[in-house]
Amino acid sequence: MRGIQSYAAYIPYRRLERKDIAAFFGGAPGRGQRAVASFDEDTTTMGFEAARLAMRSAGGASPSALWFATAEPAYLEKTNAAAIHAALRLDSGVPSMDLNGAVRSGLGALRTALLSTDQVLLTAAGLRGGLPTSAAESEGGDGAAAFLVGGDGTAPVIAEYLGGASETEEFVDRWRVPGSTATRRWEERFGETVYVPMAERAYNAALKACELSPEQVDVAVVTGNHGRALRSTANRLGARAVADNLDATVGNTGAAQFGVVLSEVLDKAEPGTTVAVIGLADGVDVLVFRTTDALSAFTPAKPVADQVARAAPVTYGKFLSWRGMVDVEPPNRPTPSRVSSAAAARATEWKYGFVGSRDRTTGIVHLPPQRVGINGGAVDDMEPIPEAETLATVATYTVDRLIYSESPPVIFAVLDFDGGGRFPCQLTDCDVDDVEVGTRVEMTFRRLFTADGIHNYFWKARPIGVKETA
């Protein structure tokens, strides 16, 4: 048996009300809201967040490969999966690969992983947008999803892969040339006439391969970037139910959409549920799963519904600033210099893995790691202490409105970690009024800034909604 062993989705904290776009520019107001990645997030950081949640639920799994899929990579030429690999602290012998450039890359990577013999950790992310007032801007959403795929010999399979089918046809429906921030689309009726017949053929072929009839499919996950074709396809499937695409709360996350919706379906599913995933993007891919008894013992690290519910608004003006659509006056301080590649390479475990050191003699935790103990002066008598999954408490904090930031002000906090260790760092996913002494936080992997085309990734802390009491 081969299939999904663990899964997770990551939904950013901020939400943009679609009606705010019309309030700013005029026109008919849209309904609902879309998820918005913060100014310090990109597809790499979101892909990591989904992957870490999937690994957290997998309970000590050691994948033999890491794959990352997105249509909006933070780097070209450089492998983006390498940063995720480092932040997850995977063994250097685990290959990390990008499968990037198209919306189809996400579902295509999952299909390839299911046909592989490796235990693959696949993560996909989308950072969707378009020109102001465009349908792509309003309908899009930001987020990520990850799946651990393997066979029974490595970990319990919670959703068995029964089979699938694919169809490909060359036609121009949506496109974006390298360097452009705007996705363009052809007239919708044309795409519908191409997609719907392909979807019917691929779906019927997949069901035939799995020896299933349409009424035996409990839930159909129908995703893609062509709304009209998606609606027409969903009406023709004959499945018992069609999953909510989360259009009103998250939006279309591109290469990750299938994974976000599938994760939400698995959050609610019972053992023995047959799920068909249908993706429409430059063709059609259909994957059919049946959940197993192992799903009863599986606990998602952060259910999709909980992440959708925990949200805060972002203004349309700030959204445009974060996406580089408008330039605002920055704080009157010099912009940072590019990070040193040599220094980063020497401190990979700290910079990407957030690994400190503990003095074996005194037990004191040092953040960042040190060679010399702070009490007693023992030299090179340290053990590594991974702290990325350790919770902390705000001991004190300050609000800096002068330091350079892409989205001022900056909230700095001194954190006391559970089990020892103190570290000053930036807070994210919060407003000034959300923080006080005693606020509990968790660590999150973010982009501090970009200089000379180099992204400086490191760790920040985000509140988890509780306060420590005396």
Summary of the structure (lengths in Angstrom):
residues: 470
radius of gyration: 22.7
end to end distance: 50.7
largest distance: 75.2
contacts: 1616
relative contact order: 0.14
helix: 28%
strand: 32%
